């Protein structure tokens, strides 16, 4: 008897009718309310998003501050720039 390969894929674990992958895909499409992500996957993605946000914030704070429109600082916002 051959050993089955270890997998985290839910499609390989679910035995519906013939146990084939396309049967699982069809069942999943017909029953979206019964299909949810695993808690392990959800925690992992939540952690990844937190890390990504922290890295982005660190990059923004570490970058140099630049004046985007330094020539317009003294003018009223209602008046146009020098191109008007």
Buried (B, 14 or more C-beta within 10 A) or exposed (E): EEEEEEEEEEBBEEEEEEEEEEBBEEBBEEEEEEEEEEEEEEEEEEEEEEEEEEEEEEEEEEEEEEEEEEEBEEEEEEEEEEEE
